[in-house]
């Protein structure tokens, strides 16, 4: 398989990369590796939606892949998800895309600027229908991951008022800073894709002493290796 792995920072996936066989550096953002029979291009676009959208789209225009994976950490809005849990994000959105009208928020879809059902959107969401692709649907390791709904934000939420508003408007399971941009690029190219996130913290007023980044990174890299290895059984 030819796989594109996208991570905002190399820090998040370094333990996984250390298990691979290097196959060359293409440019400042892209390196190539080998794992079993898989050829893996690792793209490190940087933090946030803008670089993720640009560099992912640029790479997909250059190369053909069988699968793309976005891996990283995330905060969770749900107490039912414990720190260190790894989830399969099956729906994402950008909740801040729109306009303010006093205290009211109006989405870009409600403004009539974008059709909520214009591909790759479905009802204003980015829904990963590739979960039904045999390559992913038949993969037992992927199938064991809890499915999650996500939001993608330019600013990680740490204010009680804004957190309450997000809960009211979207009630997501997790949030990241890149997921929706990755989905948009992959869906637009009709490329089967997977977004996995490991929970490092609860979304609350910022207190890093309550985070467990070490556990989140450990489980993310363990799961990433397990998923890539398990495709040997389903190819």
Secondary structure by P-SEA (a helix, b strand, c coil): cbbbbbbccccccaaaaaaccccccccccbbbbbccccbbbbbbccccaaaaaaaaaaaaacccccbbbbbbbbccccccccccbbbbbccccccccccccccccccccccccccccccccccccccccccccccccccccccccccccbbbbccccccaaaaaaaaaccccccccccaaaaaaaaaaacccbbbbbbbcccccccccccccaaaaaaaaaaaaaaaaaaccccc
